[in-house]
Amino acid sequence: MSLSVEPIADPAAPLARRNPVAKLGAALLFTLPLILSVDPFTPSAALVVELLVLPFFGIRMRLLARRLAPLLLAAGGILVTMVLFAGERTGATVASLGPFDVTTGVLATAGALVLRIFAIALPGIVVFATTDPTDLADALVQNAKAPARFAIGALAAFRLVPLLGQEWRALTLARRARGVDAGRNPLAKLRLFASTAFALLVGALRRGVRLAVAMDARGFDAGVPRTHARVQHFTAPDAVLLAAALLTGLAILTATMLLGFFNPIIG
């Protein structure tokens, strides 16, 4: 298992070099209208817009696809859940799996949810794929006036994410060296996975405690005003990015209402 949080985009790309707070705010403002309706048109239109602006972030599609791969598990989980537990099974029957009827209505609802997951997750992935974590923490403190303790703590946790992949590999190799191997038994593989995940969790908690004590010992919670080695400037193009994201999201929602696809999540 390999985990990476390093930027994968060209830093000279027009939108990649925008202020981290502006990019994060734009992602939130753009995806906010997506949670107001459960129709398939809204996330589909949002995905089209997101794919059109991707070149301006300088992201290579092959690298981006790797970071989107975990969403396929979520998509599969939604499909299985809808097939098993959908309350309304409208439309024509496509297949029958024992007591469960897979209808076109169930597939349409599942498809809309899957599209919404990708449409909401993609902007966040793009933000972190084009932003250095240290720059993001600095921008949160300087531009968004976030508490330094929160921003620096989040940065420290973010920087430790790749270590989880390294520790997982070390635990797996150590157990294999001791003769602990599940072979081809699926139940044994599941038990081994659970025990390895628990060992990884314990190690992560211990490292977190040590890191917190070390940060307190170095005065990260002293309450003294801090200086910044890298000043993050919020400029007019950053404000334009925020406004464009909000207006585009509202335009998609308006088009959804005018075309009669709007299906409010509440009511």
C-alpha positions in Angstrom: 0.0 0.0 0.0 1.4 3.3 -1.1 0.1 6.7 0.1 1.3 10.1 -1.3 0.1 13.6 -0.6 2.7 15.5 -2.6 1.5 17.8 -5.4 1.2 16.1 -8.9 0.6 19.2 -11.0 2.7 21.7 -12.9 3.2 24.6 -10.4 3.4 27.1 -13.2 -0.2 26.3 -14.5 -2.5 29.3 -14.3 -4.9 27.9 -11.6 -2.3 25.8 -9.8 -0.4 28.9 -8.7 -3.4 30.5 -7.1 -3.6 31.0 -3.4 -4.3 27.7 -1.5 -7.2 29.3 0.4 -8.7 30.6 -2.8 -8.5 27.1 -4.4 -10.0 25.5 -1.3 -12.8 28.0 -1.1 -13.5 27.7 -4.8 -13.9 23.9 -4.4 -16.3 24.4 -1.5 -18.4 27.1 -3.2 -18.6 25.1 -6.5 -19.7 21.8 -4.8 -22.2 23.4 -2.4 -25.1 23.4 -4.9 -24.4 19.7 -5.7 -25.8 18.7 -2.2 -29.1 20.4 -2.7 -30.5 18.0 -5.4 -30.3 14.3 -6.0 -30.9 14.4 -9.7 -28.3 13.0 -12.2 -28.1 16.2 -14.3 -26.4 18.4 -11.7 -23.4 16.2 -11.0 -23.1 15.4 -14.7 -22.9 19.1 -15.6 -20.5 19.7 -12.7 -18.2 16.9 -13.9 -18.1 18.4 -17.4 -17.1 21.8 -16.0 -14.4 20.2 -13.8 -12.9 18.2 -16.7 -12.8 21.3 -18.8 -10.8 23.3 -16.3 -8.4 20.5 -15.4 -5.8 21.5 -18.0 -5.6 24.9 -16.3 -4.4 23.2 -13.1 -1.6 21.4 -15.0 -2.6 17.9 -13.8 -1.7 14.8 -15.8 -4.7 12.6 -16.2 -2.9 9.4 -15.5 -1.7 10.6 -12.1 -5.1 12.0 -11.3 -6.7 8.7 -12.1 -4.6 7.0 -9.4 -5.9 9.3 -6.8 -9.5 8.8 -8.0 -9.2 5.0 -7.9 -10.4 4.7 -4.2 -13.6 6.3 -5.3 -14.4 3.2 -7.4 -14.7 1.3 -4.1 -17.2 3.8 -2.9 -19.1 3.6 -6.2 -19.3 -0.2 -5.9 -20.5 0.1 -2.3 -23.3 2.4 -3.3 -24.4 0.1 -6.1 -24.5 -2.9 -3.8 -26.3 -1.0 -1.1 -28.9 0.3 -3.5 -29.5 -3.1 -5.0 -30.0 -4.6 -1.6 -31.8 -1.9 0.4 -33.5 0.4 -2.1 -37.0 1.3 -0.8 -38.5 2.2 -4.2 -37.9 -0.2 -7.1 -39.6 1.7 -10.0 -39.1 1.2 -13.6 -38.5 -2.0 -15.7 -36.8 -5.0 -14.1 -33.3 -5.5 -15.4 -32.3 -8.5 -13.4 -33.5 -10.5 -10.4 -30.9 -11.6 -7.8 -32.9 -13.9 -5.5 -35.4 -11.7 -3.6 -33.9 -8.5 -5.0 -35.1 -7.0 -8.2 -32.7 -4.7 -10.0 -34.8 -2.1 -11.8 -34.0 0.9 -14.0 -35.1 3.2 -11.2 -32.6 1.6 -8.8 -29.8 1.9 -11.3 -30.7 5.5 -12.1 -30.6 6.4 -8.4 -27.3 4.6 -7.8 -25.8 6.2 -10.9 -26.8 9.7 -9.7 -25.2 9.1 -6.3 -22.0 7.8 -7.9 -21.8 10.8 -10.2 -22.4 13.1 -7.2 -19.5 11.4 -5.3 -17.1 12.0 -8.2 -18.4 15.5 -8.8 -17.9 16.5 -5.1 -14.6 14.6 -4.6 -12.8 15.8 -7.7 -12.4 19.5 -6.8 -11.0 18.5 -3.4 -8.6 16.1 -5.0 -7.5 18.8 -7.5 -6.9 21.3 -4.7 -4.6 18.9 -2.7 -2.9 17.7 -5.9 -1.9 21.2 -6.8 -1.0 22.6 -3.4 2.0 22.1 -1.2 0.7 21.2 2.3 3.0 23.8 4.0 1.7 26.5 1.7 -1.9 25.5 2.6 -1.2 25.7 6.3 0.5 29.1 5.9 -2.4 30.4 3.8 -5.0 29.1 6.3 -3.3 31.0 9.1 -2.4 34.2 7.2 -5.5 34.6 4.9 -8.3 32.6 6.5 -7.2 33.5 10.0 -7.4 29.9 11.1 -5.9 29.1 14.5 -2.2 28.3 14.2 -2.5 25.3 16.4 -5.2 23.7 14.2 -3.3 24.6 10.9 0.1 23.4 12.1 -1.4 20.2 13.7 -3.3 19.4 10.5 0.0 20.0 8.5 1.9 17.6 10.8 -0.8 14.9 10.4 -0.9 15.5 6.6 2.8 15.0 6.4 2.6 11.7 8.3 0.1 10.1 5.9 2.7 8.6 3.6 4.2 6.9 6.7 1.1 4.8 7.0 1.8 3.1 3.7 5.4 2.5 4.7 4.3 1.0 8.1 1.7 -1.2 6.4 4.4 -2.7 4.2 6.8 -3.1 7.1 4.1 -4.9 9.2 3.2 -7.1 6.3 6.8 -8.1 5.6 7.5 -8.6 9.3 4.6 -11.0 9.7 5.5 -12.8 6.5 9.1 -13.3 7.8 7.6 -14.9 11.0 5.6 -17.3 8.9 2.2 -15.5 9.4 0.6 -15.8 5.9 -3.0 -16.3 5.0 -2.3 -18.2 1.8 -5.4 -18.6 -0.3 -7.9 -18.7 2.5 -10.2 -15.7 2.2 -11.2 -15.8 5.8 -7.6 -16.0 7.0 -6.8 -13.0 4.7 -9.6 -11.0 6.3 -8.4 -11.8 9.8 -4.8 -11.0 8.9 -6.0 -7.7 7.3 -8.0 -6.8 10.4 -5.1 -7.5 12.8 -2.6 -5.6 10.6 -5.0 -2.6 10.4 -5.3 -2.7 14.3 -1.5 -2.8 14.7 -1.3 0.2 12.2 -3.9 2.1 14.2 -2.1 1.5 17.5 1.2 2.7 16.0 -0.4 5.8 14.5 -2.0 6.7 17.9 1.4 6.3 19.7 3.1 8.4 17.0 0.4 11.1 17.3 0.9 11.3 21.1 4.7 11.6 20.7 4.2 14.3 18.0 1.8 16.3 20.2 4.1 16.2 23.2 7.1 17.3 21.0 5.1 20.1 19.4 4.0 21.4 22.9 7.6 21.2 24.1 8.7 23.4 21.2 6.2 26.1 22.0 3.6 25.5 19.2 0.8 26.3 21.7 2.6 29.1 23.6 0.1 31.7 22.4 2.9 34.0 21.2 2.3 35.6 17.8 4.2 33.6 15.1 6.1 34.7 12.1 6.0 33.1 8.7 8.9 32.2 6.5 6.7 32.2 3.4 4.1 35.0 3.0 0.9 34.0 1.2 -0.7 36.8 -0.8 -4.4 36.8 -1.6 -4.7 38.8 -4.9 -7.4 39.9 -7.2 -7.2 36.8 -9.4 -7.8 34.7 -6.3 -11.0 36.6 -5.6 -12.0 36.1 -9.3 -11.5 32.4 -8.9 -13.8 32.3 -5.9 -16.5 34.4 -7.6 -16.3 32.3 -10.8 -16.6 29.0 -8.8 -19.7 30.3 -7.0 -21.4 31.7 -10.1 -20.7 28.5 -12.0 -22.2 26.3 -9.3 -25.2 28.5 -9.1 -25.6 28.5 -12.9 -25.6 24.7 -12.9 -28.2 24.6 -10.2 -30.3 27.2 -12.1 -30.1 25.2 -15.3 -31.2 22.1 -13.3 -34.3 23.9 -12.1 -35.1 25.4 -15.5 -34.8 22.0 -17.3 -37.1 20.4 -14.7 -34.4 18.0 -13.3 -34.3 19.5 -9.8 -35.1 17.0 -7.1 -34.5 18.5 -3.7 -32.7 16.3 -1.2 -35.1 17.5 1.5 -38.8 17.7 0.9 
